[in-house]
Amino acid sequence: MFDRVARRYDLANHLLSFGRDFFWRRRAAEIVAEWNPACVLDLATGSGDLALALQDKISRAQIVALDFSSAMLALARRKGVRHLIAADAAQLPLAEQSFDAVTIAFGLRNVRDWAAALREMRRVLTSAGHLLVLDFSLPPKPILHFLYRFYLRQILPFASAIITREKEAYQYLGTSIEKFPSGRAMCDLIEASGFQNAAAEPLTGGIVTIYTAENARHPEGSRGIPQRYP
Ligand SMILES: C[S@@+](CC[C@H](N)C(=O)[O-])C[C@H]1O[C@@H](n2cnc3c(N)ncnc32)[C@H](O)[C@@H]1O
C-alpha cells in the first residue's frame, strides 16, 4: 500500500493537512534537538520529511532513517536523507543501545503490534535515550471531535482518492486513526512498554499529538514536555 501511494504521498500530506504537517514535524525536530542526541533513528521514515527536519535542526547528529517500503526510501534518498535502512520497524537489524533518540511519525499506528514495536525501539535506545512518537489523535473537545470524525469518514477518503487515486489507503487511514490510542491511553501504552515519564503535547486542537518518553530515569528528573491531558 505504501509503495503504491509513495508517488503522491507528499502532495496528499500537504493538501489534506492544509499544510500543518510542516509545522508538526518542525515541532518534533525542535523537541529532539533539546535532547542533544549524537545519533537519532527515525523509524517508518516514509518520504523522509521528519528525517530531513532532524538533519536541518541537529546538523551535528547522525540521523538514520528506516522504512520497509522501497518506493518511500527512494523518495527519501532523492530528497536528501543521507542514511537509509530498508527494514521492518518491528524487527530492527540494529544493535542494542545504539541510538540516543528514536522517532516515529505517523508510523506506529501502522505497525501490527504497537507494544512490541515500542519495546523494540527501547532495545536500541541508550539507557538515557528518548522516544518521540508523532501521530494522529482524536481531539478531546466534543465539537472538534465530531467535526474531525466527519472529515475522516466523509471527506478524507474522497479528497485523497482524487489526489492519489488510492481511495482504499485513505479509508484505512481514517479507520486506523479512530482505533489508535490517544492522549493518556497512549502515554499508558508507552509506559507499559518500559518507558518512563511519558508526556503528550497535542497540536492543532489535538488532531495530532507528540508523545515523548525516557528510556530510564534521567538524573535531573523528567525532561519530558508537560502532560496536558487530565
Ligand atoms: C504514513 S507514512 C509516514 C511517513 C513519515 N514518517 C512521515 O512523517 O510522513 C508511514 C510509513 O511507515 C512505513 N511503515 C509502516 N509499517 C512499517 C514497518 N513495520 N516497518 C517499517 N516501516 C513501516 C510505511 O512504509 C510508510 O512509509
The ligand as an SDF file (V2000), in Angstrom:
LIG
                    3D

 27 29  0  0  0  0  0  0  0  0999 V2000
    2.1570    7.4060    6.8790 C   0  0  0  0  0  0  0  0  0  0  0  0
    3.7930    7.0760    6.4180 S   0  0  0  0  0  0  0  0  0  0  0  0
    4.7000    8.1550    7.4570 C   0  0  0  0  0  0  0  0  0  0  0  0
    5.9700    8.5940    6.8460 C   0  0  0  0  0  0  0  0  0  0  0  0
    6.7590    9.6910    7.5620 C   0  0  0  0  0  0  0  0  0  0  0  0
    7.2430    9.2680    8.8620 N   0  0  0  0  0  0  0  0  0  0  0  0
    6.0210   10.9920    7.6500 C   0  0  0  0  0  0  0  0  0  0  0  0
    6.0510   11.6280    8.6990 O   0  0  0  0  0  0  0  0  0  0  0  0
    5.4320   11.3970    6.6530 O   0  0  0  0  0  0  0  0  0  0  0  0
    4.0290    5.5360    7.1530 C   0  0  0  0  0  0  0  0  0  0  0  0
    5.3260    4.8650    6.7440 C   0  0  0  0  0  0  0  0  0  0  0  0
    5.5420    3.7760    7.6180 O   0  0  0  0  0  0  0  0  0  0  0  0
    6.1230    2.7280    6.9040 C   0  0  0  0  0  0  0  0  0  0  0  0
    5.8880    1.5140    7.6820 N   0  0  0  0  0  0  0  0  0  0  0  0
    4.6970    1.0060    8.0870 C   0  0  0  0  0  0  0  0  0  0  0  0
    4.8840   -0.1040    8.8130 N   0  0  0  0  0  0  0  0  0  0  0  0
    6.2260   -0.3130    8.8600 C   0  0  0  0  0  0  0  0  0  0  0  0
    7.0500   -1.3080    9.4530 C   0  0  0  0  0  0  0  0  0  0  0  0
    6.5280   -2.3190   10.1450 N   0  0  0  0  0  0  0  0  0  0  0  0
    8.3740   -1.1940    9.3100 N   0  0  0  0  0  0  0  0  0  0  0  0
    8.9330   -0.1860    8.5990 C   0  0  0  0  0  0  0  0  0  0  0  0
    8.2060    0.7830    8.0120 N   0  0  0  0  0  0  0  0  0  0  0  0
    6.8670    0.7220    8.1410 C   0  0  0  0  0  0  0  0  0  0  0  0
    5.4490    2.7790    5.5450 C   0  0  0  0  0  0  0  0  0  0  0  0
    6.1960    2.1410    4.5300 O   0  0  0  0  0  0  0  0  0  0  0  0
    5.3260    4.2940    5.3330 C   0  0  0  0  0  0  0  0  0  0  0  0
    6.4160    4.7920    4.6140 O   0  0  0  0  0  0  0  0  0  0  0  0
  1  2  1  0
  2  3  1  0
  2 10  1  0
  3  4  1  0
  4  5  1  0
  5  6  1  0
  5  7  1  0
  7  8  2  0
  7  9  1  0
 10 11  1  0
 11 12  1  0
 11 26  1  0
 12 13  1  0
 13 14  1  0
 13 24  1  0
 14 15  1  0
 14 23  1  0
 15 16  2  0
 16 17  1  0
 17 18  1  0
 17 23  2  0
 18 19  1  0
 18 20  2  0
 20 21  1  0
 21 22  2  0
 22 23  1  0
 24 25  1  0
 24 26  1  0
 26 27  1  0
M  CHG  2   2   1   9  -1
M  END
$$$$
